[in-house]
Amino acid sequence: MSVLVYAGGFAGWARPAGVLVGVLLAWRRAPFVLVVLGAAGTTALLRLLGVA
């Protein structure tokens, strides 16, 4: 559950959204590099937009 919890509190929505994108890409059998970049990119973009 480290996806949802950080330092004893809720980690925010950016991290679970990134994990969800990674899972969907893996489910669609995307190359591993694309899965990692998609998950990290989604998390980074949401954080850049101010979504915790």
Order of alpha helices (4+ residues) and beta strands (2+ residues): beta-beta-alpha-alpha
